[in-house]
Amino acid sequence: MKAVKINEPISAADDEDYPEHVIEGVRESLQQAEDGKLTPYIGIRDMLNQE
């Protein structure tokens, strides 16, 4: 949290500030990370050159 300069922990009450589709997307991403379904970052140029 210090690396990204977040001083306060995010609480469930903060969920009210975001649309439900955003919250659901974050939950899905966290679940994918727990399941080991991560895609490594390969760089923007490599991503644009893929077909």
Secondary structure by P-SEA (a helix, b strand, c coil): cccccccccccccccccccaaaaaaaaaaaaaaaaccccccccaaaaaacc
